[in-house]
């Protein structure tokens, strides 16, 4: 079974520029997550989708970050405009469903450097 | 709110040594508990999990027991190998938190030959 795919793997941009990340979850997984992982910290949930609806986006900086999940499959996360503090690894994960004990499967991540 | 606290690293051990990585949690409800591992250059992957009190999760020689009385989920392995060098994350997911997964800060393990 194919895993969670993400692209690009690395991105370097200047502050105030925009950037977009793409994620393709495991086939059949209803739940998709975007996390931000700053160096030396654990992943922090930015947004969670159940099929193509948003379940939780309480920690998404909505003035600059946006995300969508078209047709309940692929997802994109956009940052516009980027700030220096957005430098991090952005992880996409998916799970079969949401609930007690469901395992999340993670993609390799996109390392973003904002200069 | 829900939170996870794990011991700071890095932890450096010699091969075949005993490993313990401490993890304690705070949760409003009755969470599921997880250990995820991130090997160098790879993505996060589930190592083991436990969904109720006194459950023991195990995988690849690692074990962790869900202790509700001490709100802990410590990771142990009897004999580590160089290939176990990685970053280990303790995490919880709780219905009271909408099943949002909360991760600890991670503990980096180095195993020397």
Boltz contact constraints between the chains, C-beta under 6 A:
constraints:
  - contact:
      token1: [A, 41]
      token2: [B, 105]
      max_distance: 6.0
  - contact:
      token1: [A, 42]
      token2: [B, 89]
      max_distance: 6.0
  - contact:
      token1: [A, 42]
      token2: [B, 103]
      max_distance: 6.0
  - contact:
      token1: [A, 42]
      token2: [B, 104]
      max_distance: 6.0
  - contact:
      token1: [A, 42]
      token2: [B, 105]
      max_distance: 6.0
  - contact:
      token1: [A, 42]
      token2: [B, 106]
      max_distance: 6.0
  - contact:
      token1: [A, 43]
      token2: [B, 103]
      max_distance: 6.0
  - contact:
      token1: [A, 45]
      token2: [B, 100]
      max_distance: 6.0
  - contact:
      token1: [A, 56]
      token2: [B, 98]
      max_distance: 6.0
  - contact:
      token1: [A, 56]
      token2: [B, 100]
      max_distance: 6.0
  - contact:
      token1: [A, 98]
      token2: [B, 99]
      max_distance: 6.0
  - contact:
      token1: [A, 99]
      token2: [B, 99]
      max_distance: 6.0
  - contact:
      token1: [A, 100]
      token2: [B, 32]
      max_distance: 6.0
  - contact:
      token1: [A, 100]
      token2: [B, 51]
      max_distance: 6.0
  - contact:
      token1: [A, 101]
      token2: [B, 32]
      max_distance: 6.0
  - contact:
      token1: [A, 101]
      token2: [B, 51]
      max_distance: 6.0
  - contact:
      token1: [A, 103]
      token2: [B, 46]
      max_distance: 6.0
  - contact:
      token1: [A, 106]
      token2: [B, 43]
      max_distance: 6.0
  - contact:
      token1: [A, 106]
      token2: [B, 44]
      max_distance: 6.0
  - contact:
      token1: [A, 107]
      token2: [B, 43]
      max_distance: 6.0
  - contact:
      token1: [A, 108]
      token2: [B, 43]
      max_distance: 6.0
